[in-house]
Amino acid sequence: MIIKITKKTADIRLDRFLAKADAIWGKNQLSRSQIQKLIEQNIIKINGQPALSHAWLKSGDIISIKKNQTNSY
């Protein structure tokens, strides 16, 4: 899954953005601690680089998620 950050969705920490993004996880909403584990496992990246949970998102950033690997949560 690929998510492009816009001006409207920028200026928030990655873990907070993903915790609030119901459209990504559907019914299986993840907690911030679960998201942080996915980030540590390099399942979530920003602009193709390993992400940090405390990274602040900027307009134009690209978040990539290996969605098939998130099913264990």
C-alpha positions in Angstrom: 0.0 0.0 0.0 1.2 3.5 -0.9 0.1 6.7 0.8 1.1 10.1 -0.4 1.1 12.8 2.2 -0.6 16.1 1.2 -0.6 19.5 2.9 -3.8 18.5 4.6 -2.3 15.4 6.1 1.2 16.7 6.9 2.7 18.0 10.1 1.8 15.0 12.2 4.0 12.2 13.6 4.0 9.0 11.5 2.7 6.8 14.3 -0.2 9.1 15.2 -1.1 9.5 11.5 -1.3 5.7 11.0 -3.1 5.1 14.3 -5.9 7.5 13.1 -6.0 6.2 9.5 -9.0 3.8 9.6 -9.0 3.4 5.9 -5.6 1.7 6.0 -6.4 -1.0 8.6 -10.1 -1.3 8.2 -11.8 -3.2 11.1 -8.4 -4.2 12.5 -7.5 -0.8 13.8 -3.9 -0.9 15.2 -2.6 0.8 18.3 0.4 3.1 18.2 2.5 0.4 19.9 1.5 -2.1 17.3 2.4 0.4 14.6 5.7 1.1 16.2 6.5 -2.6 16.1 5.7 -2.6 12.3 8.0 0.4 11.9 10.8 -1.4 13.8 10.4 -4.4 11.5 10.8 -2.2 8.4 7.3 -3.0 7.2 6.5 0.7 7.1 8.8 3.1 5.2 8.9 6.7 4.3 10.2 7.7 0.9 11.6 4.2 0.5 13.8 4.5 3.7 13.3 2.8 7.0 10.9 4.9 9.0 11.1 6.1 12.6 7.8 6.2 14.6 8.5 9.8 15.8 9.2 11.1 12.2 7.1 14.1 11.3 5.4 13.8 8.0 5.8 16.5 5.3 3.8 17.2 2.3 5.0 15.0 -0.6 6.3 12.2 1.7 5.4 8.7 0.5 4.5 6.1 3.1 4.8 2.4 1.9 3.3 -0.4 3.9 3.9 -4.1 3.2 0.2 -4.8 4.0 0.3 -8.6 3.7 2.8 -8.6 6.6 0.5 -6.7 8.9 -2.1 -9.4 9.2 -0.5 -10.9 12.4 -1.7 -7.9 14.4 
